[in-house]
Amino acid sequence: MKRKNYGQLLIPLEGLEDDDFRAARDVAQDRVEQAAGNAFVEAACAIVLEHLTLNGPTTAEALTNECKRRGAVPHDDRAFGPVYRRLLGRRQIEPCGTAIRTKGHGTAGGRIWKLTSQ
């Protein structure tokens, strides 16, 4: 499968102030979200919310796999970042822990998400 080049963020991130780093992150995520399309992001959001409602706190990797299993498959798995960002921004989900990543060769930093406590 041939991958498309969706452009690169040509901003050196090392040594950036926090606000500049966040701005660079947001530009990169906006580009990924635009490439994936709003239909994908909305479909994945609905799947994530349904899964969390039925199953409780779940790792982002398991949620990503569930979305793909149910047909919400983006051009690149990094397109799931904007899914979690949108749900977090809407205050529909919140992180509740971390887990060892299964896709990151056992590295730390896998988030566990839950529905927001209201």
C-alpha positions in Angstrom: 0.0 0.0 0.0 1.4 3.3 -1.1 1.2 6.1 1.6 0.4 9.7 0.7 2.6 12.5 2.0 0.3 14.8 3.9 3.1 17.3 4.6 5.4 17.8 7.5 5.5 20.2 10.3 8.8 22.0 9.6 9.2 23.6 13.0 12.2 22.6 15.3 10.5 21.5 18.5 13.5 21.3 20.7 13.8 24.3 23.0 10.4 25.7 22.2 8.5 27.5 24.9 5.4 25.6 26.1 3.0 27.9 24.2 5.0 27.5 21.0 5.1 23.7 21.5 1.4 23.6 21.9 0.8 25.7 18.9 3.1 23.5 16.8 1.2 20.4 18.1 -2.1 21.9 17.3 -1.0 22.7 13.7 0.2 19.1 13.2 -3.0 17.7 14.6 -5.2 20.0 12.5 -3.3 18.8 9.4 -3.9 15.1 10.4 -7.5 15.8 11.1 -8.0 17.5 7.8 -6.4 14.6 6.0 -8.6 12.1 7.8 -11.8 14.0 7.3 -14.5 15.1 9.6 -16.6 12.0 8.8 -13.9 9.8 10.1 -13.4 11.8 13.3 -17.1 11.9 14.1 -17.6 8.2 13.4 -14.6 7.4 15.7 -15.9 9.7 18.4 -19.2 7.9 18.4 -17.5 4.5 18.6 -15.3 5.6 21.5 -18.2 7.0 23.5 -20.3 3.9 22.9 -17.4 1.6 23.9 -16.6 3.5 27.1 -20.3 3.5 28.0 -20.5 -0.2 27.7 -17.1 -1.2 29.0 -15.8 1.5 31.3 -12.2 2.8 31.3 -10.2 1.6 28.3 -6.7 2.2 26.9 -6.4 4.4 23.9 -4.8 1.5 22.0 -7.8 -0.7 22.7 -10.2 2.1 21.7 -8.2 2.7 18.4 -8.4 -1.1 17.7 -12.2 -1.1 18.3 -12.7 1.9 16.0 -10.8 0.1 13.2 -12.6 -3.2 13.8 -15.9 -1.3 13.4 -14.9 0.4 10.2 -13.5 3.7 11.3 -10.1 3.3 9.6 -8.1 6.5 8.9 -5.3 7.0 6.5 -2.8 6.9 9.4 -3.3 5.8 13.0 -2.1 9.2 14.1 -5.5 10.5 13.0 -6.8 9.1 16.3 -5.1 12.0 18.2 -7.7 14.5 16.9 -10.4 12.1 18.0 -9.3 12.1 21.6 -8.6 15.8 21.4 -12.2 16.5 20.2 -13.7 14.4 22.9 -11.5 15.9 25.6 -12.3 19.4 24.3 -16.0 18.6 24.5 -15.4 17.4 28.1 -16.9 14.0 27.2 -13.8 11.9 28.2 -11.0 12.3 30.6 -7.8 10.4 31.3 -7.9 8.2 34.4 -4.6 6.4 34.3 -1.7 5.1 32.2 -0.7 1.7 30.9 2.2 0.1 29.3 1.7 0.4 25.6 1.3 -2.7 23.4 2.1 -0.9 20.2 5.1 1.0 21.6 7.2 -2.0 22.4 6.2 -1.9 26.0 7.1 1.8 26.5 5.2 3.9 29.1 2.6 6.4 28.3 -0.4 4.6 27.1 -3.5 6.6 28.3 -6.6 5.1 29.8 -9.7 7.0 29.1 -13.1 7.1 30.8 -16.3 9.0 30.3 -16.2 12.4 32.1 -17.7 12.4 35.6 -20.5 14.9 35.7 
